[in-house]
Structure formats: structure tokens, C-alpha cells
Amino acid sequence: MTTESMLTELLAKKHSKDLFVAQCKTGSTWYQKQGPLHILDVWAMKKSWRNPYTYGYEIKVSRGDFLRDEKWKVYLDYCTDFYFVAPPGVIDPKELPDEAGLLVCTKNVKRLLTKKHAPSRRVNIPDSIFRYILMWRVQEVGAHDIVRDHQSKSYNQEYWEGWLKKKKLDRQFGRMVSRAIGERVETEVHAARRKNEELRDENRNLREIKNWAEKNDIHLWDYNLESRLESLLKQHKRGYPKQLKGQLDRAQKALEELAVALGMKEEEDDER
């Protein structure tokens, strides 16, 4: 048995409770829309609806093989965690790229040791790899639709079909949520813009009144403020802010209504 096959067996043991596929293609051999076909030495996935971590492994049995490898970045799209796997002395952890981890076997190739943990990345794994595994790497056995990969590990076909269906529903739900949030944000933005315009108009009116009052030496603490305002408005047919006249008219109306109310109150008191 070659070193590469022995390392593959160790990875299969590591993922004995997971979905495990050796020499995993990134899609169908006969139908490729997105460039050339690539083959991962090992691809595995945790059986979990909530956190379906996927692992990609590239096995390197010689240093030259590691140094010449320029295609490993392609595999990042197909797994949340990517590792190089090698015998001792082939790869120095310090020369690894940030995206990759490293597993090194013992000298007797009996165990795998983690020399560097791979960072888990959030990736939208293409459906092509799932369809490839479902259609080309499994076969039915018996009446219960149990499926196997090439290493005789039994999996349920319904799991794969359910996975693909849930993945599609998750994307649809994500689009609906994004659309709803976008519409809400747009509504709030429009409302804020209208309010800002109203506040700008109000501030502009108040600045005009303030400038006019300062120009004519008018202060709120003047005891004869009302008479001074009436005199100025008569003298200046133009030149005072239109908003000021409206404010004064409303204030005068309010005073008249108050006077009427007070007068009615005094009449009621006299009758009593």
C-alpha cells in the first residue's frame, strides 16, 4: 500500500461518522460550465443541518509535489476547512498559506497529528459537488434506498436530497429577507429625508426671523415688544420675514380666544 493510500485510510478513519469521498471531483466529468474539472484527494462533510462543515484535503507525499501545487486555491470554494496532509518533514507549518491547515502522520503512518488548525470560512459551496456525489459516487442497495460510496460507507439518499432542497430553500429565504430589509430601509430613508427637509425649512425660517429681529434691535425681554412689532410691521411693508407675520397672527388669535375664555369665566363667577 502506498503512502498516499495509507494517508487516505487515516482520513477515512478520522471521518468515520461523516460523509467521506476520496478522489472527489468538483462536478460532472461530462458537463462543466465553470472552467476545468478539479479533483480533491479527499472531501468530507459533517452530518449536521445546522453546521454542515465540509473538509477538503490535499495529500502531499513529497516536498516537490507541495511546492509545485498551484491549484489548491480552487478547492477553497468547496470546503469550509482546507488541510494539507503529509508525512513528517514534507511541509513546514510556517510556510503554509493563511487559509490552510496541516495534518502530519506519525512515522509509522498510524495516526494523524494536527500541526496547524485550518480556519473555518463561510462559503456558499456550489451544488455541482453535491450533485456529482449523489449521482455518480453512490449506488442503491436493497429496498430501503441505502447508498454507498466507493469505500462501502453506507449513507441515506434522502439525506442528500433533503440537503439540496434545504440549501435551495435557504437561498430563497435569504433573498426574501434581504428584499424585505431593503424595502424597510428605503422607506425609513425616505421618511428621514422628508423630516430633514422640514427641519431645514423650519431652521431657515427661524434664521430669517432671528436676523430680522437682530437687525431691528428686537428682544423678547422688551416690555413693549408687542407695540414695537406692530409699529415695525406698519413701517415695513416689505423686508420682514413672511413667516413672522403668520406667527404673530396665530399668537394674536390665541390671545383673543384666551381673552374670550377668561371673560366667560368672569361672567359665570358674577352670576354665582
C-alpha positions as CSV (number, residue, x, y, z in Angstrom):
1,M,0.0,0.0,0.0
2,T,1.4,3.4,-1.0
3,T,1.9,6.3,1.5
4,E,-0.9,8.2,-0.2
5,S,-3.4,5.4,0.2
6,M,-2.4,4.9,3.8
7,L,-3.0,8.6,4.5
8,T,-6.3,8.3,2.8
9,E,-7.2,5.5,5.1
10,L,-6.3,7.6,8.1
11,L,-8.5,10.4,6.9
12,A,-11.4,7.9,6.4
13,K,-10.9,6.7,10.0
14,K,-10.9,10.4,11.2
15,H,-14.2,10.9,9.4
16,S,-15.8,7.5,10.1
17,K,-19.0,9.2,11.2
18,D,-19.1,11.7,8.4
19,L,-19.8,11.7,4.7
20,F,-16.4,10.8,3.1
21,V,-15.4,10.8,-0.6
22,A,-11.9,10.1,-1.9
23,Q,-10.8,11.5,-5.3
24,C,-13.8,13.8,-5.3
25,K,-14.5,15.7,-8.5
26,T,-15.8,19.2,-8.3
27,G,-18.6,18.3,-10.7
28,S,-19.6,16.1,-13.6
29,T,-16.9,15.0,-16.0
30,W,-19.3,15.4,-18.9
31,Y,-20.8,18.8,-18.0
32,Q,-18.6,21.7,-16.9
33,K,-19.7,25.3,-17.2
34,Q,-17.2,26.9,-14.9
35,G,-13.8,26.0,-16.2
36,P,-11.7,22.9,-15.9
37,L,-12.6,20.0,-13.6
38,H,-10.6,19.5,-10.4
39,I,-10.3,16.6,-8.1
40,L,-9.9,16.8,-4.4
41,D,-7.8,14.0,-2.8
42,V,-10.5,13.8,0.0
43,W,-13.7,15.6,0.6
44,A,-15.8,15.1,3.8
45,M,-18.8,16.6,5.4
46,K,-20.2,16.6,8.9
47,K,-23.8,15.3,9.1
48,S,-25.5,18.4,10.5
49,W,-28.3,20.5,9.3
50,R,-27.2,23.5,11.4
51,N,-23.4,23.4,11.0
52,P,-22.6,21.2,7.9
53,Y,-18.8,21.8,8.0
54,T,-17.1,20.5,4.9
55,Y,-13.4,19.5,4.7
56,G,-11.1,19.4,1.8
57,Y,-7.8,17.5,2.0
58,E,-4.8,17.6,-0.4
59,I,-2.3,14.8,0.2
60,K,1.4,15.6,-0.4
61,V,3.9,12.8,-0.1
62,S,6.9,14.8,-1.4
63,R,8.1,18.3,-0.9
64,G,8.3,18.9,-4.6
65,D,4.7,18.0,-5.0
66,F,3.8,20.6,-2.4
67,L,5.9,23.3,-3.9
68,R,4.6,22.7,-7.4
69,D,0.9,22.7,-6.4
70,E,-0.8,25.9,-7.7
71,K,-4.4,24.6,-7.9
72,W,-5.1,24.3,-4.1
73,K,-6.8,27.7,-4.0
74,V,-9.5,26.3,-6.3
75,Y,-10.6,23.9,-3.6
76,L,-11.3,26.7,-1.1
77,D,-14.7,27.2,-2.8
78,Y,-15.7,23.6,-2.0
79,C,-15.0,23.4,1.7
80,T,-15.2,25.4,4.9
81,D,-11.9,23.9,6.2
82,F,-8.9,23.1,4.0
83,Y,-5.9,21.0,5.0
84,F,-2.7,19.7,3.5
85,V,-1.8,16.2,4.7
86,A,1.7,14.9,4.6
87,P,4.4,12.7,6.1
88,P,6.8,14.3,8.6
89,G,9.3,16.8,7.2
90,V,7.5,17.4,3.9
91,I,5.8,20.7,4.9
92,D,6.9,23.3,7.3
93,P,3.9,24.8,9.1
94,K,5.5,28.2,8.8
95,E,5.3,28.2,5.0
96,L,1.6,27.3,4.9
97,P,-0.8,29.9,3.5
98,D,-3.2,31.5,6.0
99,E,-6.2,29.6,4.5
100,A,-4.8,26.1,5.0
101,G,-4.2,23.8,7.9
102,L,-1.8,20.9,8.2
103,L,-2.1,17.3,9.3
104,V,1.1,15.2,9.7
105,C,1.1,11.5,10.2
106,T,3.4,9.6,12.6
107,K,6.5,7.9,11.2
108,N,4.7,4.5,11.2
109,V,1.6,6.2,9.4
110,K,-0.7,5.0,12.2
111,R,-2.0,8.4,13.4
112,L,-2.6,11.9,12.2
113,L,-1.4,14.9,14.2
114,T,-2.7,18.4,13.8
115,K,0.2,20.8,13.3
116,K,-1.9,23.8,12.3
117,H,-5.7,24.2,12.5
118,A,-7.4,25.4,9.4
119,P,-9.6,28.5,9.8
120,S,-13.3,27.8,9.2
121,R,-14.6,30.0,6.4
122,R,-18.2,30.8,5.5
123,V,-18.6,29.7,1.8
124,N,-21.5,29.1,-0.5
125,I,-20.4,25.6,-1.7
126,P,-21.5,25.1,-5.4
127,D,-24.3,22.5,-5.9
128,S,-22.2,20.8,-8.5
129,I,-20.1,18.9,-6.0
130,F,-23.2,17.6,-4.2
131,R,-24.9,16.5,-7.4
132,Y,-21.8,14.8,-8.5
133,I,-21.5,12.8,-5.3
134,L,-25.3,12.0,-5.3
135,M,-25.4,10.8,-8.9
136,W,-22.0,9.3,-9.6
137,R,-20.5,8.2,-6.3
138,V,-23.4,6.3,-4.7
139,Q,-25.5,3.3,-5.7
140,E,-28.7,1.8,-4.4
141,V,-28.6,-1.4,-2.4
142,G,-31.7,-3.2,-1.1
143,A,-35.2,-1.9,-0.8
144,H,-34.5,0.9,1.6
145,D,-32.7,3.2,-0.8
146,I,-29.4,3.0,1.2
147,V,-26.5,4.3,-0.8
148,R,-22.7,3.7,-0.7
149,D,-19.6,5.4,-1.8
150,H,-16.6,3.6,-3.3
151,Q,-15.3,2.6,0.2
152,S,-18.6,0.9,1.2
153,K,-19.7,3.5,3.7
154,S,-23.5,3.5,3.8
155,Y,-25.4,6.7,3.5
156,N,-29.1,7.6,3.1
157,Q,-30.0,9.1,-0.3
158,E,-32.8,11.1,1.3
159,Y,-30.2,12.9,3.3
160,W,-28.6,14.2,0.1
161,E,-31.9,15.1,-1.5
162,G,-33.0,16.9,1.7
163,W,-29.7,18.7,1.9
164,L,-30.1,20.1,-1.7
165,K,-33.7,21.0,-1.1
166,K,-32.9,22.8,2.2
167,K,-30.0,24.6,0.5
168,K,-32.3,25.9,-2.1
169,L,-34.9,27.0,0.4
170,D,-32.3,28.8,2.5
171,R,-31.2,30.8,-0.6
172,Q,-34.9,31.7,-1.3
173,F,-35.5,32.7,2.3
174,G,-32.3,34.8,2.3
175,R,-33.4,36.6,-0.8
176,M,-36.9,37.3,0.7
177,V,-35.3,38.6,4.0
178,S,-32.9,40.8,2.0
179,R,-35.7,42.2,-0.1
180,A,-37.8,43.0,2.9
181,I,-34.9,44.7,4.8
182,G,-34.1,46.7,1.7
183,E,-37.7,47.9,1.3
184,R,-37.9,48.8,5.0
185,V,-34.6,50.7,4.9
186,E,-35.7,52.5,1.7
187,T,-38.9,53.6,3.5
188,E,-37.1,54.8,6.6
189,V,-34.5,56.7,4.5
190,H,-37.3,58.5,2.6
191,A,-39.1,59.4,5.8
192,A,-35.8,60.7,7.3
193,R,-35.1,62.7,4.2
194,R,-38.6,64.3,4.4
195,K,-38.1,65.1,8.0
196,N,-34.7,66.6,7.4
197,E,-36.2,68.8,4.6
198,E,-38.9,70.0,7.0
199,L,-36.3,70.8,9.7
200,R,-34.1,72.6,7.2
201,D,-37.1,74.8,6.1
202,E,-38.0,75.5,9.7
203,N,-34.4,76.4,10.6
204,R,-34.2,78.6,7.6
205,N,-37.4,80.4,8.6
206,L,-36.2,80.8,12.2
207,R,-32.8,82.2,11.0
208,E,-34.7,84.8,8.9
209,I,-36.8,85.9,11.8
210,K,-33.8,86.0,14.1
211,N,-31.7,88.0,11.6
212,W,-34.6,90.4,11.1
213,A,-35.2,90.8,14.8
214,E,-31.5,91.5,15.5
215,K,-31.3,94.0,12.7
216,N,-34.3,95.9,14.2
217,D,-33.0,95.5,17.8
218,I,-35.9,93.5,18.9
219,H,-35.6,91.4,22.1
220,L,-38.0,89.1,23.8
221,W,-37.4,90.8,27.2
222,D,-38.7,94.2,25.9
223,Y,-41.7,95.2,27.9
224,N,-43.3,97.0,24.9
225,L,-42.4,94.2,22.4
226,E,-45.9,93.9,21.0
227,S,-46.3,97.6,20.2
228,R,-42.8,97.7,18.7
229,L,-43.6,94.8,16.4
230,E,-46.9,96.4,15.2
231,S,-45.1,99.6,14.5
232,L,-42.3,97.9,12.6
233,L,-44.8,95.9,10.5
234,K,-46.7,99.0,9.6
235,Q,-43.5,100.8,8.6
236,H,-42.0,97.9,6.6
237,K,-44.4,96.7,4.1
238,R,-41.5,94.7,2.8
239,G,-38.4,93.5,4.3
240,Y,-39.7,91.4,7.2
241,P,-40.0,87.6,7.1
242,K,-43.4,86.4,5.9
243,Q,-43.2,83.7,8.5
244,L,-43.1,86.3,11.2
245,K,-46.4,87.8,10.2
246,G,-48.0,84.3,10.3
247,Q,-46.6,83.6,13.7
248,L,-47.9,86.9,15.0
249,D,-51.3,86.4,13.6
250,R,-51.6,83.0,15.2
251,A,-50.3,84.4,18.5
252,Q,-52.9,87.2,18.3
253,K,-55.7,84.8,17.6
254,A,-54.7,82.6,20.6
255,L,-54.7,85.7,22.8
256,E,-58.2,86.7,21.7
257,E,-59.5,83.2,22.3
258,L,-57.9,83.3,25.8
259,A,-59.5,86.6,26.5
260,V,-62.9,85.3,25.5
261,A,-62.5,82.3,27.6
262,L,-61.4,84.4,30.6
263,G,-64.3,86.8,30.0
264,M,-66.8,83.9,30.0
265,K,-65.3,82.7,33.3
266,E,-65.7,86.1,34.9
267,E,-69.4,86.2,33.8
268,E,-70.0,82.8,35.4
269,D,-68.3,83.9,38.6
270,D,-70.5,87.1,38.7
271,E,-73.7,85.1,38.3
272,R,-72.7,82.9,41.2
